[in-house]
Amino acid sequence: QVTLRESGPALVKPTQTLTLTCAFSGFSLSTSGMCVSWIRQAPGKALEWLALIDWDDDTYYSTSLKTRLTISKDTSKNQVVLTMTNVDPVDTATYYCARIFKFFCSSDSCYVAGFDPWGQGIRVTVSS
Amino acid sequence: QSVLTQPPSVSAAPGQKVTISCSGSSSNIGNNYVSWYQQLPGTAPKLLIYDNNHRPSGIPDRFSGSKSGTSATLGITGLQTGDEADYYCATWDTSLSAGVFGGGTKLTVL
């Protein structure tokens, strides 16, 4: 059974750095084609894709947040970490991590099978 | 403003059929696979459709997906009150080299 669980602070002050951890089980991030992605959802808003790290340590980021995000993995611990610098109240959201069960990139584009499953999400509030 | 465009809301009566559209461009839907997600109130999204029209195990065949050109469609037949949820499409955008989601569609089963 594949499971993911997000952890991190529930409250962060503006300008601080937010660090979120996704602990997963039931699959290995060293398996070809496997990857983990972060997605967030502000209150009452749509899903917003943030970042992805694949089995080969390649990383991809939202163009609008690229300068503030870093995604990394610890394969031995089955964890993926997302850091977001200089947070602002607009970053208040529920943050989800999700597995992508098949992911490949060519010189032209990337194939993403789907985000499945998702963690339960962690609600993060940015406020002073 | 989402890269993929979905209608904000759709509604239909129990037992009826509904379709939800997802419109994009050649840099995303036109040249990549589409997936669909159901988000019930207060819960994490769940994968309904991947690779445009494939259902993961456990997803009933009342849910279907299709793609034509730069648009994709989610179909739900035999609507039940338990289908009331927000539905999202997603794909990869080649120009952005990033994942993208639609703005979401709220389904009301009257």
Contacts between the chains, C-beta under 8 A, distances in Angstrom:
chain1	res1	chain2	res2	distance
A	37	B	99	6.6
A	39	B	99	7.9
A	39	B	101	7.5
A	46	B	2	6.0
A	46	B	88	6.9
A	46	B	101	6.3
A	46	B	102	7.2
A	46	B	103	4.8
A	46	B	104	4.4
A	47	B	37	7.6
A	47	B	39	7.9
A	47	B	45	6.7
A	47	B	88	5.4
A	47	B	90	7.7
A	47	B	101	4.4
A	47	B	104	7.0
A	48	B	101	6.7
A	49	B	90	7.4
A	49	B	98	6.4
A	49	B	99	3.8
A	49	B	100	6.2
A	49	B	101	5.8
A	52	B	99	6.6
A	60	B	97	6.0
A	60	B	98	6.0
A	60	B	99	7.6
A	61	B	98	6.9
A	62	B	98	5.7
A	63	B	96	5.3
A	63	B	98	5.9
A	96	B	44	5.9
A	96	B	45	7.4
A	108	B	94	6.8
A	109	B	31	6.3
A	109	B	32	6.1
A	109	B	92	6.4
A	109	B	94	4.2
A	110	B	32	7.7
A	110	B	92	4.9
A	110	B	94	7.6
A	110	B	97	7.4
A	111	B	32	7.3
A	111	B	33	6.5
A	111	B	92	7.3
A	112	B	32	7.3
A	112	B	33	6.9
A	112	B	35	7.4
A	112	B	90	7.9
A	112	B	91	7.2
A	112	B	92	4.8
A	112	B	99	6.5
A	113	B	33	7.3
A	113	B	35	7.4
A	113	B	50	5.2
A	113	B	51	6.4
A	114	B	35	4.0
A	114	B	47	5.0
A	114	B	49	7.9
A	114	B	50	3.4
A	114	B	51	7.5
A	114	B	56	7.7
A	114	B	90	7.8
A	115	B	35	6.9
A	115	B	37	7.2
A	115	B	45	7.4
A	115	B	47	6.3
A	115	B	90	7.0
A	116	B	46	7.9
A	116	B	47	3.9
A	116	B	50	7.4
A	116	B	56	6.4
A	117	B	46	7.6
A	117	B	47	7.4
A	118	B	44	4.2
A	118	B	45	5.6
A	118	B	46	7.2
A	119	B	44	6.6
A	120	B	44	5.7
A	121	B	44	5.3
